[in-house]
């Protein structure tokens, strides 16, 4: 392997044997051997699940490379094999340099030991002797910021305290290769800022970084390149932005061309909604005066996507069919955060765009085009159609917690929303 390469992965595959019943595992260990001795073709008592299949890539020294993908796509399996905690079924992995890894919460720590004891134990496993740990101890402790709890058993720590301590250790042993698997998502906002500042410092020192995250903005902002793991197979490898765009397309069930064909064949039924993973706990109710029969979210290029670029125009489509006569119905949407708080949204009444009166059987298509400005994170889409009858707002149809969308932005910010901002700096004498 070239001295300029930090990590080289060739034709890596990982297969798991899935057993329908516990005793099938015993059968698998005995019967195939007997069947071979009897001259018969051995029978398998399990099914194979390939978590990774023929994965190959290289990471150069000093590069920061991201891995993205849906849950279950094989990301953690890949990182565990790179770090040596999991053996591959086939293929090879070569690394060049000291590896520090933050894989899953508390990995490498003993819950019965104190935080102080875990620092020395974990750093020793990563290759430092006691003198080297002593010189770094105060920096590790200050970075973790857990104070007097350093002398308490790890089992008394919160999840946030554990990840603080774990990242503090791996970030201060001067690693040549740093592997981080989504663990920073556990920390609070200020600690995440501190972690990314430390990642900046490690990048400047020439550390090679492999970062797995669902925060697409962090991938674009910090990674030179990125790969997409999709059902165990690797895609992408070009710029981080290009791979994030690929992720948006791949995770959409149908592309725009297929949807256009459906629209032509079914006339009034576009069925854009069939391309979105609807939440199983969606709240669907109303008085059957009108119905939301179709909906979609489009990115700035007109593609259907469950990823929102917070700094580009997003289009929300809502299609209404009227089952009874309606006078000036109101159609709208809003996004809620993971705690159910209403973050951003509007409707035709707020936008001063009245729909007018509609007879039974008529259909209306409403499109909202906006730059949402959301902070990076997950948000739930909510849609509604209602009507004022006198002073009372009557609900015709509501779809709440309909679908989860991932918002991402290049520029980091505080809070939920970042308005268009100009920064002016002057040096005063």
CORZIRA-V264479 format. One record per residue. N is the residue number from 1. RES is the residue in one small letter. PHI is phi as a letter, one per 30 degrees, with the letter a starting at -180 (none if undefined). Layout:
BEGIN
((N RES PHI) (N RES PHI))
END
This chain:
BEGIN
((1 x none) (2 x d) (3 x d) (4 x d) (5 x c) (6 x d) (7 x b) (8 x b) (9 x c) (10 x b) (11 x h) (12 x d) (13 x b) (14 x b) (15 x c) (16 x c) (17 x c) (18 x c) (19 x c) (20 x d) (21 x b) (22 x e) (23 x d) (24 x d) (25 x d) (26 x d) (27 x e) (28 x d) (29 x d) (30 x c) (31 x d) (32 x e) (33 x d) (34 x d) (35 x d) (36 x d) (37 x d) (38 x d) (39 x i) (40 x c) (41 x d) (42 x d) (43 x c) (44 x c) (45 x c) (46 x b) (47 x c) (48 x c) (49 x b) (50 x c) (51 x d) (52 x b) (53 x b) (54 x h) (55 x d) (56 x b) (57 x a) (58 x b) (59 x b) (60 x d) (61 x d) (62 x i) (63 x d) (64 x c) (65 x b) (66 x c) (67 x b) (68 x b) (69 x l) (70 x d) (71 x e) (72 x i) (73 x d) (74 x j) (75 x d) (76 x d) (77 x d) (78 x d) (79 x d) (80 x d) (81 x d) (82 x d) (83 x d) (84 x i) (85 x c) (86 x b) (87 x c) (88 x d) (89 x d) (90 x a) (91 x j) (92 x b) (93 x b) (94 x b) (95 x b) (96 x b) (97 x k) (98 x d) (99 x c) (100 x c) (101 x b) (102 x b) (103 x c) (104 x b) (105 x e) (106 x i) (107 x d) (108 x i) (109 x c) (110 x c) (111 x d) (112 x d) (113 x d) (114 x d) (115 x e) (116 x d) (117 x d) (118 x d) (119 x e) (120 x d) (121 x d) (122 x d) (123 x d) (124 x d) (125 x d) (126 x d) (127 x j) (128 x c) (129 x d) (130 x d) (131 x d) (132 x d) (133 x d) (134 x e) (135 x d) (136 x c) (137 x e) (138 x d) (139 x d) (140 x d) (141 x d) (142 x d) (143 x d) (144 x d) (145 x i) (146 x c) (147 x h) (148 x d) (149 x d) (150 x e) (151 x c) (152 x c) (153 x d) (154 x d) (155 x d) (156 x c) (157 x d) (158 x d) (159 x d) (160 x d) (161 x d) (162 x d) (163 x d) (164 x d) (165 x d) (166 x d) (167 x d) (168 x e) (169 x d) (170 x d) (171 x d) (172 x c) (173 x c) (174 x h) (175 x d) (176 x d) (177 x b) (178 x c) (179 x c) (180 x b) (181 x c) (182 x i) (183 x d) (184 x d) (185 x d) (186 x d) (187 x d) (188 x d) (189 x d) (190 x d) (191 x d) (192 x d) (193 x e) (194 x d) (195 x d) (196 x d) (197 x d) (198 x d) (199 x d) (200 x e) (201 x d) (202 x d) (203 x d) (204 x d) (205 x d) (206 x j) (207 x d) (208 x d) (209 x b) (210 x c) (211 x c) (212 x c) (213 x a) (214 x d) (215 x d) (216 x d) (217 x d) (218 x d) (219 x d) (220 x d) (221 x d) (222 x c) (223 x c) (224 x d) (225 x b) (226 x a) (227 x b) (228 x c) (229 x c) (230 x b) (231 x h) (232 x i) (233 x c) (234 x c) (235 x b) (236 x i) (237 x j) (238 x d) (239 x d) (240 x e) (241 x d) (242 x d) (243 x d) (244 x d) (245 x d) (246 x d) (247 x e) (248 x d) (249 x d) (250 x d) (251 x d) (252 x c) (253 x d) (254 x b) (255 x d) (256 x d) (257 x d) (258 x d) (259 x d) (260 x d) (261 x d) (262 x e) (263 x d) (264 x d) (265 x d) (266 x c) (267 x h) (268 x d) (269 x c) (270 x d) (271 x h) (272 x e) (273 x d) (274 x d) (275 x d) (276 x c) (277 x d) (278 x d) (279 x d) (280 x d) (281 x c) (282 x e) (283 x c) (284 x b) (285 x a) (286 x l) (287 x c) (288 x i) (289 x d) (290 x b) (291 x b) (292 x d) (293 x c) (294 x a) (295 x a) (296 x a) (297 x b) (298 x c) (299 x d) (300 x d) (301 x c) (302 x i) (303 x c) (304 x d) (305 x a) (306 x c) (307 x c) (308 x c) (309 x d) (310 x d) (311 x c) (312 x b) (313 x d) (314 x c) (315 x c) (316 x c) (317 x c) (318 x b) (319 x c) (320 x c) (321 x c) (322 x c) (323 x c) (324 x b) (325 x d) (326 x b) (327 x c) (328 x h) (329 x d) (330 x c) (331 x c) (332 x a) (333 x b) (334 x a) (335 x c) (336 x c) (337 x d) (338 x d) (339 x c) (340 x i) (341 x d) (342 x d) (343 x c) (344 x a) (345 x l) (346 x a) (347 x a) (348 x d) (349 x d) (350 x d) (351 x d) (352 x h) (353 x b) (354 x d) (355 x d) (356 x i) (357 x c) (358 x b) (359 x d) (360 x e) (361 x j) (362 x d) (363 x b) (364 x b) (365 x c) (366 x c) (367 x b) (368 x c) (369 x c) (370 x b) (371 x c) (372 x d) (373 x i) (374 x d) (375 x d) (376 x d) (377 x l) (378 x c) (379 x b) (380 x c) (381 x d) (382 x b) (383 x b) (384 x a) (385 x b) (386 x b) (387 x a) (388 x d) (389 x c) (390 x i) (391 x c) (392 x c) (393 x d) (394 x c) (395 x d) (396 x d) (397 x a) (398 x b) (399 x b) (400 x c) (401 x h) (402 x d) (403 x a) (404 x c) (405 x b) (406 x c) (407 x c) (408 x b) (409 x b) (410 x d) (411 x d) (412 x d) (413 x a) (414 x c) (415 x i) (416 x c) (417 x b) (418 x b) (419 x d) (420 x e) (421 x b) (422 x c) (423 x c) (424 x c) (425 x b) (426 x b) (427 x c) (428 x c) (429 x d))
END
